Amino acid sequence: MIELLEAVDELEFIEGCCLMQADQVLSSTFPQARRHHETIARKAFGYVFQNAAKLRSTHDEAHLEIGEKRVSGFLLENKQILICLSSKRTNIVNVRNNVRELYSGLQQQAQLA
Amino acid sequence: MADYKMLFTGSVCSGKTTAIRSLSEIETVDTDAKVSDSVIRRKQRTTIAMDYGVLELSDTAKLHLYGTPGQERFRFMWQLMMSDLVADAEALVLLVDNTRNDPFKDIRFYVEEFRDYLVKRRLVIAVTHSDVRPNPDYNYYMNELKRMGLFTTVMFIDARDPAAVLKVVKEVVGRREKEVDWAGLAEKLADNSTVPEAVALPDEIVSSEAAKPISLIDAAVNTRGITGAMHLGADRKVLSSNVASMQSQALLKAMVNLVSALEQKAAFLGKIDSFMLCGEEQETLSVFVEEEQALGLCSDKGLSLTVVEQQASDLLQWSRDND
């Protein structure tokens, strides 16, 4: 899923992203000045997706608006979570559609390979 | 005869119908109906299709005034109007209610909705209700809009006052219609004014006129796409809730606990506005946070997140106004 992280990071409105699994960061492009956002997002999304799984819910996407920023979390296969940082003023629909589109494209490529 | 068109849009209660009535020389065509959803907290009737009025600017120029319905659920009318009736309009006048919790959120919402339409025409932002709440003031608007990359005209108007609304018209067509007698027009339209005379009412009359209060939860579930709501206080404890599904209730509570913990431990990052949880097969769960209250919402998975945000903002504002 590193390819997804790289592709998402290319999006103009994404200021940084991070791939995590079981609270471990697999890869991150978060700018140094935004490391606190990354930490908060990891805790928040880890917690909420864990709760969702316990309650047998299939929620797999979360968005937290804090200060001037928005962190978005996407639950991927193998319980990996992709976290993206964007400005709160960026259209949230743009963020989710672009990430979902890239993810689905990569999944299709993987199936063909 | 030159025919000009102007389209008025903005949130519910921003003054679109009033502005058109202030200017129109004909009996305006309005398609209002008794409100049936959360708007009930702000007004008894709302526009469901469109408003239309006409103003003779001079012997050689006529202005057609169109107003969109404010409620998001009638947005199909916005598209219809943009692509047909007002496809050749001179300008879009965005009426912004200054008493709204965050007027700039409204501006962002409408500019986004009308983005393509605005490529070919002017945008004028007309701020209303500044007599009730004077801030944000003109300078604040200009600075904030500049920050948003919106370089546009901002005017503070009273939609009930024809002379004030006429200034917006002059701003849009004044350069091309140099023969218009603006002062004479304002005088001619003075009878359209609905600015009330100052009358002191005894307290008991004022209070007896107050509408029967409706709870935030009732208002929320009467909003399109909202299936359940949870109202929380400043301490983030549940004040009332009608979330039926145990799963959604438990998840919403987990989200509120998280928000509450972050408010204490990550305050240095800024205020938390919202936390949303979505899934392809699940209803969307959201928590919208204000200092004095918070609102948890369960909404249809097909409802756009920007719409949910807008609805939550409306509901929280009305709840605050009612307190």
Interface residues (C-beta under 8 A of the other chain):
Chain A: H36 H37 I40 A44 Y47 V48 N51 A52 L55 R56 S57 T58 H59 D60 E61 A62 H63 L64 E65 I66 G67 E68 K69 K88 R89 N91 I92 V93 R96
Chain B: R108 E112 M148 Q247 A250 L251 A254 M255 L258 L262 A266 F268 L269 G270 K271 I272 D273 S274 F275 M276 L277 C278 G279 E280 E281 Q282 L285 S304 L305 T306 E309
